């Protein structure tokens, strides 16, 4: 396991993590919003590992808020 | 003389605490990098649907050259407003209105050609070329899929209809698609998604068969649905609203709900279980991402040998022939599925095909004919059988 895998496992919002009460609808809305935010910033989300998208966009994990960087 | 070495209680406690904390941290580190840590991760639940099997699947690439100049395409998208722009407003044929980038509309574009489609496509495209951006750039994506059932019977399907009326009509004639449509040999048309290069050539198919069964994603916008009608379609489109739609034994249509650049929503892809070989995935553009495509198939479909055998189509990694280190993640991630045959092209990108070869993936090379620019991957007129 490399370092990236290690940190990915630490991310509670990774795709295979327990969903913790989120329903499929809200998950879909969140993904849609994330993809549209990527496009607004000139990133084609289909060319990115979805797990890395929040990091690329400078977002706090699991939210659509920026980290302030 | 000997020195008495004594340890105070405080030093002892400090040492013990440092050792315990350091040991615990080191232990956690070793553990998290060990194989046993994986055992605690939730397993991917597999609710594998048994959808039968086919004997073989043959794909003929009618056209994978969706456009001929990347710089022109990107310039048009950028000057029209960027990746979120509505594709019908960009000003590309057949929906150009001569007002410049980002100022067109479906209604403006269709008005002067509505009476010409689908029977006078040459005239319609000529009209549009006068008022559209980079009128010689459009090409299109389409492929013919021939499925052989276990009893030896064969069935033909069309995946996508490309973009330019001129280019697609030439391409259809080159591969005999016009005759197959006319005779009813082609049993259904699947539109993978609403994008210009996969869907806007729709009237070309209608010219030869205006009632063949049609499958579209339920995320189609009103303009797309209207275009189906305005192109003269006489059938009743099957609007795909379930994640899995079985087309025939061994052939499954998978729906993905995902926002796509240029204001498109959703893509459908095809999966086949080839007897004694395994799973074959065929896609238009894979805007859902190859990771989602493969993981969905893995978790939801049952296939021979529990093995991914082949993949065909656009894999959407470097569609504009640029390269970014983040694309390497996708290239590497595809390796875990151990495909035996990779028939990529189109929005996969030539650069990606070369990267695939570098990391040892079995990419099937093409013949670089009919304006496909290199043999890095399966080009126009090439075939692959799974």
Interface residues (C-beta under 8 A of the other chain):
Chain A: X1 X6 X9 X15 X16 X17 X18 X28 X31 X32 X35 X36 X39 X40 X42 X43 X44 X45 X46 X47 X48 X49 X50 X52 X56
Chain B: X32 X33 X37 X38 X41 X42 X44 X82 X83 X84 X257 X258 X259 X260 X261 X285 X286 X287 X288 X289 X291 X292 X295 X316 X317 X318 X319 X324 X326 X327 X329 X330 X333
